[in-house]
Amino acid sequence: MNRRSIYKEFSKKLIFATSFFVIVLSLIFYGFTKATIYEDISEELLKDAKLIVTLSKSQNEAYDSNLRVLVNNDTTIIVVEKQNNPKFSFKIYSEKEDNFIELLYPLDLSTHQYLKMTKNINSSHKMLNKIFGNLMFLGFGGLILIIVYAFAVSKTLLFPIIKITEKLSNMNANSLGQIDTKSLPIEFDSLAGSINTLTKRIESYVKYQKELFIGTAHELKTPLAVMKLKSQVTLTKQRDPEKYQEVLNLHIKEIDGMNQMISSILDMGRQEGAQFEKPTELDIIQYISNKADDFKLLAKEKQITLTFETEIKSFIAIIQETLLIQIFQNFVQNAIKFTPSGQKVIIRIVPNKESIVLMVIDEGIGCDENIDLFAPFKRVGDKKGAGLGLFLAKSAADTLGGTISLKNRTDGIKGTVATLELKLNPTCKL
């Protein structure tokens, strides 16, 4: 099966359309010129006929051959008798290699006499043929220009697509780059922007996946090495039962940590499956409000006050619920984990012109903004955890087409602001 080239197809259609336009325009011009020349000749004949009839009547005599001097040498005049003819009529005809135009004009209707004026129009016919030949010559030359023009225009119009295609074809997992939108027409800003966003996500995904594999190997290897070394030291000689019990407790502790890490890695697998989950219509305000009520029990155990704030009653969106709740749970769980007893955690939703922002604000230890907290196995403080929560949250946010950030508070209170910004789309309703 032959594959089509958009460049060749576009060039062919442009050549056909332009050529058709030029041909039609040339034929219209030729037809208009021909009609104008014949019309001028006809008006001249009619004018001469009226003059002859007028002079004939003023002299009170029939047509005289002396009136022949009133017309051109290439015009012949005779008087004929006709029955039931119109007021006057024209006829164009050819005899051998000559071309004529004939006017039949009434001289005396009572006697049915008519002037029959025949004019030789060879010169006009030759001029029209010359005009037609010139049009054909110009058309042939124009066709060449049209072909050149079509290929040039096609190349120009398709240049942005060719450039984007070449850029994408040269990309791989090790060389992902951004498309320079400044060198493209503004009509391609949306496409180039989408591709740049996609490549940025792929680059981030590849980077984090490499870190994830390396980090997973390291995080699992370290406790295994500790367990092995402790077991070898314990087995070098006989020890009290308490020592063996201490080693077993250490093993259990390390196994629990590895089990937690494996659970987090399994969560990643489940999240990748959730990326293909069919989006559903969801009232985000009502949904987050209900989930906030569930976390109030967890916050109450640490004597933390958790509140939900928003200025809107409803926000309907088509969204993947599993990914949204994964981000929200991570934000709130981290806020409760790092906030001391007696402090506050605020869940706030703020609508903007082009987005809706979900914020979880705590009064905890704050964060180091100089490190990439969304990389796998990055831990803050001395709290237990696999260090994959924020990594999973960012991955979920990328899938939803949103942006995620973690910043220190700027209102004079120590703590962290975790933010998820989701862009509005036509399916969203306030």
C-alpha positions in Angstrom: 0.0 0.0 0.0 1.5 3.4 -1.1 1.7 5.9 1.7 0.6 9.4 0.9 2.8 12.5 1.5 1.0 15.5 2.9 3.5 17.7 1.1 2.9 16.2 -2.3 -0.9 16.1 -1.8 -1.1 19.7 -0.7 1.1 20.8 -3.6 -1.0 18.9 -6.1 -4.3 20.4 -4.8 -2.7 23.9 -4.7 -1.5 23.5 -8.3 -4.9 22.2 -9.5 -6.9 24.9 -7.7 -4.6 27.8 -8.9 -4.5 26.5 -12.5 -8.2 26.1 -12.6 -8.6 29.6 -11.3 -6.2 31.0 -13.9 -7.8 29.1 -16.8 -11.3 30.2 -15.8 -10.1 33.8 -15.4 -8.4 33.7 -18.8 -11.6 32.4 -20.5 -13.7 35.0 -18.8 -11.3 37.7 -20.0 -11.2 36.3 -23.6 -15.0 36.0 -23.7 -15.4 39.6 -22.3 -12.9 41.0 -24.8 -14.6 39.2 -27.7 -18.1 40.3 -26.6 -16.9 43.9 -26.3 -15.2 44.0 -29.8 -18.4 42.5 -31.4 -20.6 44.8 -29.5 -18.6 47.9 -30.7 -18.7 46.6 -34.3 -22.5 46.0 -34.0 -23.1 49.5 -32.6 -21.0 51.1 -35.4 -23.1 49.2 -38.0 -26.3 50.2 -36.3 -25.3 53.8 -36.2 -24.4 53.8 -39.9 -27.7 52.1 -40.8 -29.7 54.8 -38.9 -27.7 57.5 -40.6 -28.4 56.1 -44.0 -32.1 55.6 -43.3 -32.4 59.2 -42.0 -30.6 60.7 -45.0 -32.7 58.6 -47.4 -35.9 59.8 -45.9 -34.8 63.4 -45.7 -34.1 63.3 -49.5 -37.5 61.7 -50.1 -35.9 59.1 -52.2 -35.0 55.5 -51.9 -31.6 54.3 -51.0 -29.0 55.6 -53.3 -25.6 54.2 -54.0 -24.1 57.6 -53.3 -24.8 56.9 -49.6 -22.2 54.2 -49.8 -19.5 56.8 -48.9 -21.0 57.1 -45.4 -19.7 53.6 -44.4 -16.3 51.9 -44.4 -14.8 50.2 -47.4 -15.0 46.8 -45.7 -18.8 47.2 -45.5 -21.3 46.3 -48.2 -24.8 47.6 -48.4 -27.7 46.2 -50.4 -31.5 46.7 -50.2 -33.5 43.5 -49.8 -37.1 42.6 -49.3 -38.1 40.6 -46.2 -41.4 39.6 -44.7 -42.1 39.5 -41.0 -38.6 40.5 -39.8 -37.9 42.1 -36.5 -37.0 45.7 -36.0 -33.3 44.8 -36.7 -31.1 41.8 -36.3 -27.4 40.8 -36.3 -25.7 37.6 -37.6 -22.1 36.5 -37.4 -20.9 34.0 -39.9 -17.9 32.7 -41.9 -17.4 32.0 -45.6 -14.2 30.2 -46.5 -11.5 32.0 -44.7 -13.4 35.3 -44.2 -15.6 36.3 -41.2 -18.5 38.7 -41.4 -21.1 40.4 -39.3 -24.4 41.2 -40.9 -27.1 43.8 -39.9 -30.6 43.7 -41.3 -32.2 47.1 -40.7 -35.7 48.3 -41.9 -35.5 50.9 -44.6 -39.2 51.1 -45.6 -41.6 48.8 -43.7 -44.5 49.6 -46.0 -42.6 48.0 -48.9 -40.8 45.5 -46.7 -37.5 46.9 -47.7 -34.4 46.4 -45.5 -30.9 47.5 -45.5 -28.5 44.5 -45.5 -25.1 45.7 -44.2 -22.3 43.2 -44.2 -19.0 44.1 -42.6 -15.8 42.1 -43.0 -14.4 41.4 -39.5 -11.2 39.5 -40.4 -9.0 42.0 -38.7 -11.0 41.8 -35.5 -11.1 38.0 -35.7 -7.3 37.9 -36.2 -6.9 40.2 -33.2 -9.0 37.9 -31.1 -7.0 34.9 -32.2 -3.8 36.8 -31.3 -5.2 37.6 -27.9 -6.2 34.0 -27.4 -2.7 32.9 -28.4 -1.1 35.3 -26.0 -3.4 34.1 -23.2 -2.3 30.5 -23.9 1.4 31.5 -23.9 0.9 33.5 -20.7 -1.1 30.5 -19.3 1.8 28.1 -20.0 4.3 30.4 -18.4 1.9 31.0 -15.6 1.6 27.3 -15.1 5.3 27.0 -14.5 5.1 29.9 -12.0 2.2 28.2 -10.4 4.1 25.0 -9.9 7.0 26.8 -8.4 4.7 28.9 -6.3 2.8 25.8 -5.1 5.9 24.0 -4.0 7.3 27.1 -2.3 4.0 27.8 -0.5 3.6 24.1 0.5 7.1 24.1 1.9 6.5 27.3 3.8 3.2 26.2 5.3 4.4 22.7 6.1 7.7 23.9 7.6 6.4 24.1 11.2 5.0 20.5 10.9 8.2 19.2 9.4 10.2 20.9 12.1 8.1 19.5 14.9 8.2 16.0 13.2 12.0 16.1 13.0 12.3 17.3 16.6 10.1 14.4 17.8 11.8 11.8 15.6 15.2 12.7 17.1 13.9 12.3 20.7 14.4 9.3 22.8 14.5 8.5 26.5 18.0 9.9 26.8 17.5 13.1 24.7 14.2 14.8 25.4 14.1 18.5 24.4 11.7 21.3 24.2 10.3 22.8 20.9 11.1 26.4 20.4 7.7 28.1 19.9 9.3 31.4 18.9 10.4 30.0 15.6 6.8 28.7 14.8 3.7 30.5 13.7 1.3 31.4 16.5 -1.2 28.9 15.2 1.2 26.1 16.4 1.6 27.5 19.9 -1.1 25.2 21.3 0.4 22.1 19.6 4.0 22.9 20.5 2.9 23.7 24.1 1.2 20.3 24.4 4.2 18.5 23.0 6.5 20.4 25.4 4.3 19.5 28.3 4.3 15.9 27.3 8.0 15.7 26.8 8.6 17.4 30.1 6.4 14.8 31.8 8.2 12.0 30.0 11.6 13.4 31.0 10.4 13.8 34.6 9.0 10.3 34.6 12.2 8.7 33.1 14.3 10.6 35.6 12.2 9.6 38.6 11.9 6.0 37.3 15.7 5.7 37.3 15.9 7.2 40.8 13.1 4.9 41.9 14.9 1.7 40.7 18.2 2.9 42.3 16.5 4.0 45.5 14.5 0.8 45.8 17.6 -1.3 45.4 19.4 0.8 48.0 16.5 0.9 50.4 16.0 -2.9 50.3 19.7 -3.7 50.3 20.5 -1.7 53.4 18.1 -3.5 55.8 19.0 -6.9 54.4 22.7 -6.1 54.9 22.0 -5.1 58.5 19.9 -8.2 59.2 22.7 -10.4 57.7 25.5 -8.8 59.6 23.6 -8.9 62.9 22.7 -12.5 62.3 26.4 -13.4 61.5 27.6 -11.6 64.7 25.0 -13.3 66.8 25.9 -16.8 65.5 29.6 -16.4 66.2 29.1 -17.8 69.7 26.4 -19.0 72.1 24.4 -16.1 73.6 21.6 -15.6 76.1 18.0 -16.0 74.8 17.5 -12.3 75.3 20.2 -11.6 72.7 18.5 -13.8 70.1 15.2 -12.2 70.9 16.8 -8.8 70.4 18.0 -9.9 66.9 14.6 -11.3 66.0 12.9 -8.0 67.0 15.4 -6.1 64.9 14.6 -8.4 62.0 10.9 -7.9 62.4 11.4 -4.1 62.5 13.4 -4.2 59.3 10.9 -6.5 57.6 8.1 -4.1 58.6 10.0 -1.3 57.0 10.6 -3.3 53.8 7.0 -4.3 53.8 5.9 -0.7 54.0 8.2 0.2 51.1 6.9 -2.7 49.0 3.4 -1.5 49.7 4.3 2.0 48.5 5.8 0.5 45.3 2.6 -1.5 44.8 0.7 1.7 45.2 2.7 3.0 42.3 1.5 0.1 40.2 -2.1 0.7 41.2 -1.6 4.4 40.4 -0.5 3.6 36.9 -3.6 1.5 36.5 -5.7 4.5 37.8 -4.2 6.7 35.1 -6.4 4.7 32.7 -9.5 5.0 34.9 -12.4 6.6 33.1 -13.0 10.2 34.4 -16.3 10.7 36.0 -18.4 13.8 37.0 -17.5 14.9 40.5 -18.4 17.8 42.8 -14.9 18.5 44.1 -16.1 20.8 46.9 -18.5 18.2 48.3 -16.1 15.4 47.8 -13.2 17.1 49.6 -15.5 18.3 52.3 -16.6 14.7 53.0 -13.0 13.4 53.0 -12.0 16.2 55.3 -14.6 15.0 57.8 -13.0 11.6 57.7 -9.5 13.0 58.5 -10.9 15.0 61.4 -10.9 11.8 63.5 -7.3 11.1 62.7 -6.4 14.7 63.6 -8.3 14.6 66.8 -6.2 11.7 68.1 -3.2 14.1 67.9 -5.3 17.0 69.3 -5.0 18.8 66.0 -7.7 21.1 64.8 -8.6 20.4 61.1 -10.8 22.8 59.2 -12.1 23.1 55.7 -12.5 26.5 54.1 -13.9 27.6 50.7 -15.9 30.5 49.2 -17.8 28.4 46.7 -20.6 25.9 47.3 -20.0 23.6 44.3 -17.4 22.9 41.6 -18.4 20.2 39.1 -15.5 18.6 37.0 -14.9 15.5 34.9 -11.9 14.0 36.8 -10.3 10.7 37.8 -11.4 10.3 41.4 -8.7 7.8 42.5 -5.8 10.1 41.5 -7.4 13.1 43.2 -7.9 11.3 46.5 -4.3 10.0 46.4 -3.0 13.6 46.2 -5.4 14.8 48.9 -4.6 12.0 51.3 -0.9 12.5 50.9 -1.2 16.2 51.7 -3.4 15.7 54.7 -1.5 12.7 56.1 1.8 14.6 55.9 0.2 17.7 57.4 -1.1 15.7 60.4 2.2 13.8 60.7 4.4 16.9 60.9 2.1 19.2 62.9 2.6 19.2 66.7 -0.3 18.5 69.0 -2.5 21.6 69.7 -1.9 23.2 66.3 -4.0 23.6 63.2 -4.3 22.1 59.7 -6.4 24.1 57.2 -7.8 22.6 54.0 -8.7 25.4 51.6 -10.1 25.5 48.0 -9.8 28.8 46.1 -11.1 29.3 42.5 -9.2 31.4 40.0 -10.1 32.6 36.5 -8.3 29.7 34.8 -7.9 27.2 37.6 -9.0 25.8 40.9 -6.5 25.5 43.8 -6.5 23.0 46.6 -4.3 23.9 49.5 -3.4 22.0 52.7 -1.8 24.4 55.2 -0.2 23.1 58.4 1.8 24.4 61.4 4.5 21.8 61.2 8.3 21.9 60.8 8.3 23.4 57.3 10.3 22.1 54.4 13.6 22.6 52.6 12.7 24.2 49.3 16.2 23.7 47.9 15.8 20.0 47.4 13.4 18.1 45.2 10.9 16.8 47.6 9.0 15.0 44.9 11.8 12.7 44.0 11.4 9.1 45.2 12.8 8.2 48.7 13.1 11.9 49.8 12.2 12.1 53.5 11.6 15.1 55.7 12.4 15.1 59.4 12.7 11.9 61.5 9.3 10.5 60.7 9.0 7.0 59.4 8.0 6.4 55.8 9.1 5.1 52.5 9.6 8.5 51.0 7.3 7.8 48.0 4.2 9.6 49.0 5.0 13.0 47.3 6.5 11.2 44.3 3.1 9.4 43.8 1.2 12.6 44.4 3.2 14.4 41.7 2.7 11.6 39.3 -1.0 11.7 39.9 -1.1 15.5 39.5 0.8 15.2 36.1 -1.8 12.7 34.9 -4.6 15.1 35.9 -2.9 17.9 34.0 -2.3 19.9 37.2 0.7 21.3 39.0 1.8 20.4 42.5 4.1 22.4 44.9 5.3 22.3 48.5 6.3 25.7 50.0 6.9 27.2 53.4 4.3 29.5 54.8 4.8 33.2 54.3 2.3 34.6 56.8 4.8 34.6 59.7 3.7 31.2 61.0 6.0 28.2 60.7 4.6 25.4 58.5 4.1 24.2 55.0 1.6 24.9 52.2 0.9 21.9 49.9 -0.8 23.1 46.7 -2.6 21.3 43.8 -3.6 23.6 41.0 -6.0 22.1 38.4 -6.7 24.0 35.2 -10.3 24.7 34.3 -11.7 23.1 31.1 -15.1 23.2 29.4 -16.5 20.4 31.5 -16.0 22.3 34.7 -18.9 24.2 36.3 -18.8 26.6 39.2 
